[in-house]
């Protein structure tokens, strides 16, 4: 994962974070994202700031928690 996130589980509730690829974002603070199984959803990007199509984030409970770097994507 990234330096900010040691694994894919939320330390508060033990739910899994989901790696997602950003498809696009709007001025509403939400980004359209797709997971590895092709499921599409919108997530809040307040914690990670502006994102661009192709960026990768770790999402939990409809919120992008951290950006994922290339190393995290191949791990």
C-alpha positions as CSV (number, residue, x, y, z in Angstrom):
1,X,0.0,0.0,0.0
2,X,1.2,3.5,0.6
3,X,3.2,5.0,3.6
4,X,-0.1,6.2,5.0
5,X,-2.0,2.9,4.9
6,X,-0.3,-0.3,6.0
7,X,-2.9,-2.8,4.6
8,X,-6.4,-2.8,3.1
9,X,-8.4,-2.9,6.3
10,X,-9.8,0.0,8.2
11,X,-8.2,0.2,11.6
12,X,-11.4,1.5,13.1
13,X,-14.0,-1.0,11.9
14,X,-11.9,-3.7,10.2
15,X,-13.8,-3.3,6.9
16,X,-11.7,-3.5,3.8
17,X,-10.6,-0.5,1.8
18,X,-11.2,-1.0,-1.9
19,X,-8.5,0.1,-4.5
20,X,-10.3,2.1,-7.2
21,X,-9.3,3.8,-10.4
22,X,-10.7,7.3,-11.0
23,X,-12.7,7.8,-14.1
24,X,-13.4,11.5,-13.6
25,X,-14.4,14.0,-11.0
26,X,-16.7,17.0,-10.7
27,X,-17.0,20.2,-8.8
28,X,-19.3,18.5,-6.2
29,X,-16.3,16.9,-4.4
30,X,-17.1,13.4,-5.8
31,X,-15.2,11.2,-8.2
32,X,-16.5,8.5,-10.4
33,X,-14.4,5.4,-9.7
34,X,-14.3,1.7,-10.8
35,X,-13.0,-1.2,-8.7
36,X,-11.0,-4.2,-10.0
37,X,-14.3,-6.1,-10.7
38,X,-15.7,-3.4,-12.8
39,X,-18.1,-2.0,-10.2
40,X,-18.7,1.7,-10.6
41,X,-19.4,4.1,-7.7
42,X,-18.9,7.7,-6.7
43,X,-16.6,8.5,-3.8
44,X,-15.9,11.7,-1.8
45,X,-12.4,13.0,-2.5
46,X,-12.2,15.6,0.3
47,X,-9.3,13.8,2.0
48,X,-7.2,13.2,-1.1
49,X,-7.8,16.5,-2.9
50,X,-8.2,16.9,-6.7
51,X,-7.9,13.7,-8.7
52,X,-7.5,13.0,-12.4
53,X,-8.8,10.2,-14.5
54,X,-6.4,7.3,-14.1
55,X,-5.4,8.1,-10.5
56,X,-5.9,5.3,-8.0
57,X,-7.3,5.7,-4.5
58,X,-8.2,3.4,-1.6
59,X,-11.9,3.9,-0.8
60,X,-13.8,3.0,2.3
61,X,-17.5,3.8,3.1
62,X,-17.8,6.0,0.1
63,X,-14.7,8.1,0.9
64,X,-11.3,8.1,-0.8
65,X,-8.9,7.8,2.1
66,X,-5.5,7.9,0.4
67,X,-3.9,7.9,-3.1
68,X,-2.3,4.7,-4.1
69,X,1.1,4.8,-5.8
70,X,2.3,2.4,-8.5
71,X,4.0,0.1,-5.9
72,X,0.7,-0.4,-4.1
73,X,-1.0,-1.4,-7.3
74,X,1.3,-4.3,-8.1
75,X,1.5,-5.5,-4.5
